[in-house]
Amino acid sequence: MKYGHFDDQANSFVITQPLTPRPWINYLGNRRLSAFISQNAGGLAWYLEPQMRRLSRYHYTAAPGDRPGFYVYLRDRATNDLWNPHYAPACAKLDTFACHVQPGVTRFAARRNGIAAEVTYAIPPEDDVMLWHVKLTNQAATRAQLEAVSYLEFGLLEFARELYWAYLKRHIGFTYDKNSGSIRYDYHVFEAPFTPRMAMGCSETPARFDCSRDAFIGADGSLERPAALRAGRDLGNSEAPLGGHGCGALAVDIDLAPGETRTFSYVFAIADTWQGVDASLAKFRQPGAAAKAIADTRDFWASRSSNFQASTGYAEADRFINTWNPYNCLITAEHCRIISTDHPGVDGLRYRDTAQDAMALAHLDPAFAWDRLEKVLRGEKQDGTACFSFWPHNSTPTSDGHVRSDNGVWPIYTIYNLIAETGDFALLDRVLPYRGGGEGTVFEHLIVGLKYILASVGPNGLPLYRGADWNDGLAIFQDPKAESIMLGMQVVEACRQLAELARRIGRDADAAWCGGVAAAQQRILNSDLCWDGQWYRRLIMSDGKPLGSAKRREGRIFLEPQVWSVLSGVGNVDGRGRKAMDAVAELLNTRCGIRICEPPFTGIPEPEDPPLGSAPGTNENGAIFCHANTWAVIAEALLGRPERASTYYRQMLPPVMAETVSADRYEREPYVYNSTIVGPASEFFGQGGISWLTGTASWSYLAATQYLLGVRPTLDGLIIDPCLPAGKRASITRNYRGATYEIELESTGSGSALLTLNGEKVAGKCLGLPKGSRHRVVWHG
């Protein structure tokens, strides 16, 4: 693969060329202190959330991009040769380069002119520090006199206040503390809600320093060639006690004999008090402390994906199921759509996105799944209204203006999945406040959200689109009174799951209400109003015209109602779900995935009208929406069509995509999922959209583990119902409710299945609840 390769033994992706088509990043963090860092060490650090607690600077629109970040400059003091082990920003040619991306850790290994340098970045799980662990080896035949210099550019914490820097620059200060050998950031901005203590330190005593960015860079310098690192110049021990642009530039002189190696660490520390900061700096001045913390970080992240491990014989699937997809899920659940190289960090946790992100966490980290879901439900009002997004550490919405009609269904799916995983029905009785006053149990929150959807139906009885349903791109039609067929299907599935939960806790009346709602919606959804003959329509506009119909010139068919007809069971009538998915295969599928609609819109509402919104082939207008592609995998698995389900899953795997269209066209990281791929209506067909923070991560993990491999939790125990092509085998280790299941799957294509548990034949597909700590399961079918 161009630009790099997977190293499965080390659980890493190795980037071998420093100039990738876009920044390829990794996330570091412990849910308090976090950062992202690119293959050139560009990046950004924040504490808890990046809107009000952004610790460093990162420029989103400046050229060149991906700057600044977490830099280590190396200078030969005899020749003044200046370079970075991470290539940029000095951009000096390297003899060798590798950036090893691992869960929670990024390590650079480079060589230039006989000097081998490694820099490993990590944020340990127990310490609010960012470590830059440096290892230098002289592989030349002569002694080397080197200078290593760190660079971190401090921010104003409150991102919006950067616009008022001229007024606030005297509210901060940067000084050097000799006792700790660190640059201290003294932050005392008036009315700031967060006033931590921060310092940039080193395990070695710095020889020189600069606290002032302007002094280090210079009026005639740049990040590429800072004035302080030019021939005949040095860091000038500058301080900025009265404010200005601060930086953490610490110089360490290193004299290396041939064959000699030296290690040391730069340490960024944050705490409530200077005593806390000093304690962290002192801890990581101890020999071996940084190396141990980095090893602990690797172990911590490895343990978080250990609950489900599979061997399928297909390396790309195995590495995603076992490592990269769980890691992607955990990062996405933590950061939602807030901060990346695409997201500037001005948004909060999105209500419906966070609920979906937590679905995969039900298995990977149930406590964190509940943490996310609790925050979501606290953002709901007593009438069932839910905001678009909210800040993760309070219930303040970023905006109440974006009304998403589908907000109420996603928490139901997630709480069902969480209880199926844990068996903790007591979650439903927990009392949570409503935003704006009052309180209710979790079950009451769920049913209120569902009733809010049903409080506004159109003349045909289907839920209104309002501001947007899942496909918010359809808002360009500006028809909030359109009726959503997709949402009607989602209501059916939400009612099924909520009714099952209600019966378990003795709420039979609520279960009966859910059953009545689902039956009524199903009748409408299978009427000629919604069924177009070969597929389901998407919207019924307020003027009665359908969207997603063969009668239209553009937007004739949409993916979402076809997949949800199967997921909800609505399409069980007359084999309609199967027909609808056949239409998907014929009309929407491409070599890069399934388009969200076809043909895309060139004018709104009709082709002769002016264009509005996304260009054809992009986003919701005919792009390959990866999130919805995962539902197609699940739908085909539920229909029992393994070849098609496996094809859909395989074609959207990021490394497969990068090989299919080329890494240069795809552009994005091949080790995490994308939100969208540009569709064939565009000349840029195959180009990746936003990576990392996407609902594709959670749903793809569910599709692979619960539907393709078919190990699915229910309220009554694990179901074993794989959908594998004939001749395929898989071995799985699955932890469930305190027990470990060793599962062997073999698909014979016979059409009949034999399931055994500990050597005893099982009637049906459900293993029941575990009655011991270890179990052996064999499935032939």
TORGULUM-837845 format. One line per field, with one value per residue (C-alpha): residue number from 0; residue in one letter; x, y, z. Coordinates in steps of 0.1 Angstrom, whole numbers, always signed. Example, Ala and Ser with C-alpha at 12.3 -4.5 7.8 and 13.67 -1.06 7.14 Angstrom:
i <- c(0 1)
aa <- c(a s)
east <- c(+123 +137)
north <- c(-45 -11)
up <- c(+78 +71)
# end
This chain:
i <- c(0 1 2 3 4 5 6 7 8 9 10 11 12 13 14 15 16 17 18 19 20 21 22 23 24 25 26 27 28 29 30 31 32 33 34 35 36 37 38 39 40 41 42 43 44 45 46 47 48 49 50 51 52 53 54 55 56 57 58 59 60 61 62 63 64 65 66 67 68 69 70 71 72 73 74 75 76 77 78 79 80 81 82 83 84 85 86 87 88 89 90 91 92 93 94 95 96 97 98 99 100 101 102 103 104 105 106 107 108 109 110 111 112 113 114 115 116 117 118 119 120 121 122 123 124 125 126 127 128 129 130 131 132 133 134 135 136 137 138 139 140 141 142 143 144 145 146 147 148 149 150 151 152 153 154 155 156 157 158 159 160 161 162 163 164 165 166 167 168 169 170 171 172 173 174 175 176 177 178 179 180 181 182 183 184 185 186 187 188 189 190 191 192 193 194 195 196 197 198 199 200 201 202 203 204 205 206 207 208 209 210 211 212 213 214 215 216 217 218 219 220 221 222 223 224 225 226 227 228 229 230 231 232 233 234 235 236 237 238 239 240 241 242 243 244 245 246 247 248 249 250 251 252 253 254 255 256 257 258 259 260 261 262 263 264 265 266 267 268 269 270 271 272 273 274 275 276 277 278 279 280 281 282 283 284 285 286 287 288 289 290 291 292 293 294 295 296 297 298 299 300 301 302 303 304 305 306 307 308 309 310 311 312 313 314 315 316 317 318 319 320 321 322 323 324 325 326 327 328 329 330 331 332 333 334 335 336 337 338 339 340 341 342 343 344 345 346 347 348 349 350 351 352 353 354 355 356 357 358 359 360 361 362 363 364 365 366 367 368 369 370 371 372 373 374 375 376 377 378 379 380 381 382 383 384 385 386 387 388 389 390 391 392 393 394 395 396 397 398 399 400 401 402 403 404 405 406 407 408 409 410 411 412 413 414 415 416 417 418 419 420 421 422 423 424 425 426 427 428 429 430 431 432 433 434 435 436 437 438 439 440 441 442 443 444 445 446 447 448 449 450 451 452 453 454 455 456 457 458 459 460 461 462 463 464 465 466 467 468 469 470 471 472 473 474 475 476 477 478 479 480 481 482 483 484 485 486 487 488 489 490 491 492 493 494 495 496 497 498 499 500 501 502 503 504 505 506 507 508 509 510 511 512 513 514 515 516 517 518 519 520 521 522 523 524 525 526 527 528 529 530 531 532 533 534 535 536 537 538 539 540 541 542 543 544 545 546 547 548 549 550 551 552 553 554 555 556 557 558 559 560 561 562 563 564 565 566 567 568 569 570 571 572 573 574 575 576 577 578 579 580 581 582 583 584 585 586 587 588 589 590 591 592 593 594 595 596 597 598 599 600 601 602 603 604 605 606 607 608 609 610 611 612 613 614 615 616 617 618 619 620 621 622 623 624 625 626 627 628 629 630 631 632 633 634 635 636 637 638 639 640 641 642 643 644 645 646 647 648 649 650 651 652 653 654 655 656 657 658 659 660 661 662 663 664 665 666 667 668 669 670 671 672 673 674 675 676 677 678 679 680 681 682 683 684 685 686 687 688 689 690 691 692 693 694 695 696 697 698 699 700 701 702 703 704 705 706 707 708 709 710 711 712 713 714 715 716 717 718 719 720 721 722 723 724 725 726 727 728 729 730 731 732 733 734 735 736 737 738 739 740 741 742 743 744 745 746 747 748 749 750 751 752 753 754 755 756 757 758 759 760 761 762 763 764 765 766 767 768 769 770 771 772 773 774 775 776 777 778 779 780)
aa <- c(m k y g h f d d q a n s f v i t q p l t p r p w i n y l g n r r l s a f i s q n a g g l a w y l e p q m r r l s r y h y t a a p g d r p g f y v y l r d r a t n d l w n p h y a p a c a k l d t f a c h v q p g v t r f a a r r n g i a a e v t y a i p p e d d v m l w h v k l t n q a a t r a q l e a v s y l e f g l l e f a r e l y w a y l k r h i g f t y d k n s g s i r y d y h v f e a p f t p r m a m g c s e t p a r f d c s r d a f i g a d g s l e r p a a l r a g r d l g n s e a p l g g h g c g a l a v d i d l a p g e t r t f s y v f a i a d t w q g v d a s l a k f r q p g a a a k a i a d t r d f w a s r s s n f q a s t g y a e a d r f i n t w n p y n c l i t a e h c r i i s t d h p g v d g l r y r d t a q d a m a l a h l d p a f a w d r l e k v l r g e k q d g t a c f s f w p h n s t p t s d g h v r s d n g v w p i y t i y n l i a e t g d f a l l d r v l p y r g g g e g t v f e h l i v g l k y i l a s v g p n g l p l y r g a d w n d g l a i f q d p k a e s i m l g m q v v e a c r q l a e l a r r i g r d a d a a w c g g v a a a q q r i l n s d l c w d g q w y r r l i m s d g k p l g s a k r r e g r i f l e p q v w s v l s g v g n v d g r g r k a m d a v a e l l n t r c g i r i c e p p f t g i p e p e d p p l g s a p g t n e n g a i f c h a n t w a v i a e a l l g r p e r a s t y y r q m l p p v m a e t v s a d r y e r e p y v y n s t i v g p a s e f f g q g g i s w l t g t a s w s y l a a t q y l l g v r p t l d g l i i d p c l p a g k r a s i t r n y r g a t y e i e l e s t g s g s a l l t l n g e k v a g k c l g l p k g s r h r v v w h g)
east <- c(+0 +13 +24 +25 +15 +0 +22 -1 +25 +29 -8 +3 +0 +34 +34 +65 +63 +60 +39 +5 -23 -40 -28 -31 -37 -39 -56 -39 -57 -71 -106 -93 -62 -64 -46 -45 -12 -4 +23 +43 +36 +11 -17 -36 -41 -71 -85 -120 -133 -116 -140 -133 -101 -79 -44 -24 -29 -36 -43 -72 -71 -35 -10 +9 -16 -12 +7 +18 +20 +43 +77 +112 +140 +174 +204 +240 +259 +289 +272 +240 +221 +184 +158 +128 +123 +87 +99 +79 +81 +118 +111 +147 +152 +154 +174 +146 +112 +85 +55 +41 +4 -8 -39 -31 +6 +24 +61 +84 +116 +139 +175 +196 +234 +241 +218 +189 +161 +129 +102 +72 +41 +16 -8 -8 -42 -34 -14 -24 +8 +17 +50 +75 +100 +132 +158 +189 +216 +248 +253 +281 +318 +325 +313 +280 +272 +235 +209 +173 +146 +109 +82 +46 +26 +2 -34 -58 -79 -112 -111 -134 -112 -84 -103 -98 -62 -52 -73 -64 -27 -19 -41 -15 +22 +51 +81 +109 +110 +146 +136 +115 +134 +101 +82 +52 +20 +4 -32 -54 -79 -108 -140 -125 -144 -112 -79 -55 -18 +3 +40 +64 +92 +120 +136 +170 +179 +174 +205 +185 +148 +124 +90 +82 +71 +81 +116 +120 +106 +118 +105 +123 +119 +93 +84 +105 +135 +132 +155 +168 +180 +199 +237 +253 +221 +207 +176 +177 +161 +132 +103 +69 +56 +33 +18 +20 +24 +38 +57 +74 +109 +134 +169 +189 +226 +236 +271 +271 +301 +298 +273 +261 +224 +207 +171 +151 +116 +98 +67 +37 +18 -16 -31 -53 -23 +14 +21 +3 +22 +55 +46 +40 +72 +92 +77 +88 +123 +129 +148 +124 +92 +83 +91 +69 +41 +42 +41 +12 -6 -2 -15 -44 -56 -50 -72 -101 -105 -99 -136 -140 -112 -118 -98 -116 -88 -91 -64 -81 -113 -94 -73 -103 -125 -98 -80 -88 -126 -128 -102 -121 -153 -138 -123 -155 -176 -153 -150 -182 -179 -161 -124 -102 -83 -118 -138 -125 -138 -168 -195 -205 -217 -244 -275 -283 -247 -236 -264 -253 -216 -225 -240 -207 -194 -221 -198 -164 -169 -204 -196 -185 -216 -238 -218 -225 -261 -268 -254 -277 -308 -300 -302 -339 -367 -398 -418 -393 -375 -338 -312 -288 -257 -245 -213 -200 -195 -228 -262 -260 -269 -248 -281 -318 -324 -317 -347 -339 -370 -352 -336 -360 -352 -315 -313 -338 -316 -286 -302 -315 -281 -265 -290 -287 -249 -250 -284 -287 -325 -321 -308 -344 -354 -326 -339 -324 -333 -349 -332 -352 -368 -384 -371 -381 -367 -346 -376 -398 -371 -372 -409 -412 -387 -407 -440 -425 -419 -454 -469 -463 -474 -486 -520 -510 -500 -462 -437 -429 -394 -393 -358 -343 -344 -312 -306 -303 -292 -329 -335 -326 -361 -373 -403 -406 -441 -429 -435 -405 -408 -374 -384 -416 -396 -372 -402 -414 -381 -379 -414 -404 -373 -390 -420 -396 -379 -413 -426 -394 -401 -438 -449 -474 -496 -465 -457 -492 -490 -457 -473 -502 -480 -458 -488 -503 -470 -465 -499 -491 -455 -467 -494 -491 -483 -448 -442 -431 -433 -397 -385 -397 -400 -381 -404 -440 -437 -463 -478 -483 -455 -431 -393 -375 -398 -394 -416 -389 -362 -336 -335 -355 -342 -327 -307 -320 -356 -345 -321 -345 -373 -353 -338 -373 -391 -415 -403 -412 -445 -445 -407 -405 -374 -356 -369 -358 -323 -321 -329 -300 -276 -287 -291 -270 -239 -205 -170 -165 -197 -234 -246 -271 -294 -295 -295 -281 -298 -286 -314 -337 -365 -364 -334 -343 -341 -309 -285 -286 -264 -239 -226 -237 -218 -210 -224 -261 -264 -253 -222 -213 -225 -205 -227 -257 -236 -232 -270 -269 -244 -268 -298 -282 -271 -306 -319 -294 -273 -237 -220 -236 -233 -196 -190 -206 -185 -153 -156 -159 -129 -105 -74 -95 -109 -74 -63 -94 -91 -55 -43 -38 -75 -88 -66 -77 -62 -65 -67 -100 -134 -147 -181 -185 -168 -174 -197 -194 -213 -182 -148 -134 -151 -134 -122 -127 -147 -143 -123 -123 -153 -182 -212 -196 -173 -200 -223 -195 -184 -220 -223 -192 -194 -232 -244 -216 -201 -235 -226 -254 -264 -301 -320 -320 -283 -260 -275 -252 -265 -236 -238 -207 -201 -200 -166 -156 -146 -141 -128 -140 -133 -162 -166 -202 -217 -186 -181 -157 -170 -147 -167 -160 -180 -180 -203 -211 -238 -262 -290 -294 -275 -262 -253 -237 -228 -202 -209 -247 -270 -288 -324 -327 -300 -299 -273 -292 -275 -241 -240 -202 -171 -159 -179 -172 -196 -196 -218 -221 -245)
north <- c(+0 +34 +56 +27 -7 -25 -42 -66 -79 -44 -35 -5 +12 +23 +55 +53 +86 +119 +137 +119 +133 +147 +148 +112 +115 +96 +105 +104 +108 +96 +112 +143 +154 +147 +155 +146 +143 +138 +120 +153 +159 +186 +187 +201 +194 +201 +193 +177 +197 +219 +249 +263 +243 +243 +242 +247 +262 +245 +265 +251 +274 +286 +273 +251 +232 +209 +234 +240 +209 +190 +194 +182 +200 +184 +206 +196 +223 +219 +221 +237 +210 +213 +186 +170 +133 +139 +157 +189 +217 +219 +196 +185 +153 +123 +91 +70 +79 +59 +71 +42 +48 +26 +29 +57 +60 +76 +69 +85 +68 +86 +89 +117 +120 +91 +101 +78 +95 +82 +103 +86 +105 +93 +105 +79 +67 +78 +110 +143 +147 +145 +127 +132 +105 +111 +85 +95 +72 +81 +56 +77 +71 +105 +122 +141 +174 +178 +202 +190 +216 +212 +234 +238 +269 +277 +289 +311 +280 +296 +292 +321 +344 +340 +367 +391 +382 +419 +426 +395 +392 +408 +382 +355 +351 +328 +324 +299 +281 +271 +247 +225 +233 +241 +269 +279 +291 +315 +318 +343 +355 +375 +356 +324 +293 +272 +284 +255 +254 +243 +238 +224 +205 +180 +151 +167 +202 +225 +243 +272 +281 +305 +312 +338 +325 +358 +355 +319 +323 +358 +385 +370 +333 +306 +273 +258 +278 +295 +324 +309 +278 +296 +295 +316 +319 +302 +302 +334 +325 +348 +352 +369 +376 +403 +381 +377 +346 +318 +287 +258 +257 +238 +231 +200 +196 +161 +149 +114 +92 +67 +40 +59 +62 +88 +90 +118 +131 +164 +166 +188 +188 +202 +203 +225 +237 +243 +216 +191 +202 +200 +165 +153 +169 +153 +119 +119 +131 +97 +72 +48 +66 +78 +44 +26 +50 +45 +8 +11 +32 +5 -22 +0 +4 -32 -43 -22 -42 -76 -85 -97 -113 -131 -150 -152 -160 -126 -103 -70 -80 -95 -64 -41 -63 -69 -36 -7 -7 -9 +18 +40 +34 +44 +76 +85 +79 +102 +130 +126 +151 +178 +179 +166 +181 +187 +196 +228 +220 +245 +218 +196 +161 +156 +141 +114 +108 +102 +78 +58 +60 +44 +13 -4 +7 -15 -44 -26 -5 -7 +19 +44 +35 +44 +76 +87 +77 +94 +126 +123 +117 +146 +168 +159 +182 +169 +171 +149 +177 +171 +196 +192 +191 +199 +204 +171 +185 +202 +201 +234 +230 +245 +253 +244 +256 +223 +201 +165 +145 +111 +120 +98 +65 +62 +61 +32 +11 +19 +11 -21 -31 -21 -42 -71 -70 -65 -77 -46 -38 -15 +11 +16 +27 +52 +88 +115 +152 +167 +197 +227 +211 +179 +144 +109 +74 +63 +44 +75 +95 +69 +68 +106 +109 +84 +101 +134 +119 +107 +140 +154 +132 +142 +137 +101 +92 +91 +111 +146 +153 +186 +201 +168 +131 +110 +124 +160 +167 +165 +198 +215 +208 +231 +210 +203 +189 +162 +127 +105 +68 +60 +74 +55 +23 +33 +40 +4 -10 +13 +2 -34 -30 -7 -31 -60 -39 -28 -63 -73 -46 -51 -21 -41 -10 +7 -25 -27 +10 +3 -27 -6 +22 -3 -21 +12 +24 -9 -7 +27 +18 -11 +8 +21 +55 +42 +12 +22 -12 -23 -3 +20 +57 +82 +111 +121 +158 +182 +186 +148 +141 +113 +116 +84 +72 +59 +87 +113 +124 +128 +112 +81 +57 +62 +37 +44 +31 -1 -11 -1 -20 -51 -39 -31 -61 -38 -54 -89 -84 -102 -103 -65 -61 -86 -68 -35 -47 -62 -27 -14 -39 -30 +7 +20 -2 +7 -7 +18 +12 +20 +55 +71 +81 +80 +100 +129 +163 +189 +213 +217 +207 +198 +196 +228 +247 +262 +239 +240 +224 +196 +191 +159 +129 +145 +142 +133 +141 +108 +101 +67 +74 +48 +51 +38 +12 -6 -10 -26 -52 -59 -60 -86 -106 -107 -118 -146 -135 -139 -132 -98 -90 -98 -79 -48 -51 -57 -29 -2 -13 +17 -2 -19 +14 +29 +0 +2 +38 +45 +61 +94 +95 +82 +106 +96 +73 +36 +25 +42 +48 +77 +93 +95 +86 +109 +91 +83 +114 +134 +133 +128 +95 +76 +106 +102 +126 +131 +104 +91 +108 +91 +69 +44 +33 +20 +6 -12 -29 -40 -52 -73 -88 -92 -99 -112 -133 -134 -133 -110 -102 -104 -100 -138 -145 -147 -156 -174 -166 -160 -150 -164 -175 -213 -227 -199 -205 -182 -186 -161 -153 -134 -122 -119 -113 -126 -156 -163 -181 -199 -200 -220 -212 -232 -223 -254 -237 -266 -243 -260 -252 -273 -254 -269 -255 -274 -304 -303 -295 -262 -258 -226 -199 -186 -200 -187 -169 -181 -207 -209 -190 -207 -222 -238 -232 -248 -238 -256 -243)
up <- c(+0 -9 +21 +46 +58 +87 +113 +130 +154 +169 +165 +144 +110 +98 +77 +55 +36 +55 +28 +28 +7 +39 +75 +88 +125 +158 +190 +224 +257 +290 +287 +305 +287 +249 +217 +181 +163 +126 +107 +108 +145 +137 +162 +191 +228 +250 +284 +287 +257 +230 +229 +264 +273 +242 +254 +222 +188 +155 +123 +102 +72 +69 +43 +46 +67 +97 +118 +145 +167 +190 +175 +183 +163 +161 +152 +147 +165 +143 +109 +119 +101 +113 +109 +126 +131 +120 +89 +92 +98 +89 +59 +56 +36 +58 +50 +66 +80 +98 +118 +138 +147 +175 +197 +221 +210 +180 +175 +149 +138 +114 +104 +89 +85 +108 +136 +144 +163 +178 +194 +211 +221 +246 +273 +300 +315 +350 +345 +330 +310 +274 +270 +242 +248 +227 +219 +199 +186 +169 +141 +125 +129 +145 +177 +173 +192 +190 +203 +207 +211 +218 +205 +216 +210 +238 +232 +251 +262 +251 +214 +207 +228 +203 +183 +212 +219 +217 +247 +267 +260 +294 +312 +307 +312 +304 +326 +333 +366 +375 +403 +380 +347 +330 +312 +332 +316 +340 +329 +347 +321 +336 +339 +325 +336 +336 +351 +353 +359 +329 +322 +296 +313 +306 +323 +316 +328 +298 +286 +271 +267 +250 +265 +238 +204 +188 +202 +191 +156 +151 +128 +98 +108 +105 +119 +91 +101 +135 +141 +173 +154 +126 +123 +150 +171 +201 +222 +241 +275 +266 +290 +286 +321 +308 +282 +244 +223 +245 +235 +252 +236 +257 +244 +255 +245 +237 +231 +215 +209 +179 +188 +219 +227 +249 +260 +277 +278 +273 +295 +291 +324 +335 +370 +393 +413 +407 +433 +411 +380 +398 +411 +375 +363 +391 +385 +349 +356 +372 +350 +331 +342 +307 +291 +317 +312 +274 +279 +303 +277 +251 +275 +285 +249 +240 +270 +258 +226 +241 +248 +212 +192 +159 +133 +100 +76 +60 +74 +66 +84 +114 +121 +119 +140 +166 +168 +145 +145 +183 +187 +162 +181 +215 +200 +182 +213 +233 +208 +188 +159 +180 +171 +143 +113 +98 +129 +146 +180 +183 +185 +214 +218 +192 +207 +181 +170 +206 +212 +181 +190 +224 +208 +201 +235 +251 +245 +245 +276 +292 +318 +292 +271 +301 +307 +271 +271 +305 +291 +261 +281 +304 +273 +267 +278 +296 +264 +246 +227 +223 +213 +184 +205 +240 +259 +274 +309 +313 +297 +280 +244 +217 +199 +202 +167 +148 +154 +145 +142 +148 +181 +201 +184 +189 +227 +227 +204 +226 +259 +245 +233 +267 +287 +263 +270 +308 +319 +340 +338 +368 +343 +332 +367 +372 +377 +355 +353 +322 +308 +318 +349 +362 +363 +351 +350 +320 +307 +310 +291 +263 +259 +261 +232 +212 +219 +208 +174 +172 +184 +149 +121 +87 +71 +61 +97 +92 +113 +100 +87 +107 +106 +95 +100 +98 +63 +72 +36 +26 +45 +12 +1 +29 +37 +74 +69 +46 +60 +66 +55 +70 +104 +103 +99 +127 +150 +143 +154 +184 +195 +192 +214 +239 +242 +249 +277 +290 +294 +314 +340 +343 +321 +301 +292 +277 +258 +244 +233 +215 +198 +186 +173 +154 +138 +127 +112 +94 +77 +63 +53 +33 +15 -20 -5 +5 -17 -52 -68 -65 -35 -7 -12 +10 +18 +11 +5 +19 -16 -18 -42 -33 -31 -39 -66 -101 -112 -104 -127 -99 -65 -78 -51 -17 +3 +38 +36 +18 +45 +73 +58 +66 +99 +112 +97 +78 +45 +56 +37 +3 +3 -2 +19 -3 -35 -21 -14 -49 -62 -40 -55 -91 -89 -60 -55 -70 -66 -38 -19 -21 -30 -8 -37 -75 -96 -76 -77 -101 -92 -62 -63 -101 -125 -142 -109 -95 -76 -39 -13 -20 -55 -72 -59 -26 +9 +10 -27 -43 -23 -8 +28 +47 +78 +58 +40 +74 +75 +41 +55 +84 +61 +37 +67 +81 +47 +48 +18 +29 -5 -8 +29 +28 -4 +11 +42 +24 -1 +25 +46 +45 +33 +6 -5 -7 -29 -51 -61 -50 -17 -35 -46 -13 +7 +41 +68 +58 +94 +104 +88 +68 +68 +30 -3 -33 -57 -94 -104 -96 -114 -78 -74 -45 -26 +12 +33 +71 +88 +124 +139 +121 +129 +105 +133 +157 +131 +112 +144 +151 +115 +116 +151 +156 +120 +98 +126 +141 +178 +190 +226 +235 +267 +270 +262 +231 +198 +173 +138 +114 +78 +62 +26 +21 +30 +54 +90 +119 +155 +181 +218 +232 +268 +279 +314 +332 +310 +282 +251 +226 +194 +163 +131 +99 +70 +48 +28 +37 +47 +81 +112 +141 +173 +203 +237 +257 +235 +240 +211 +214 +201 +181 +180 +216 +240 +271 +299 +310 +338 +341 +335 +302 +274 +241 +212 +178 +149 +115 +90)
# end
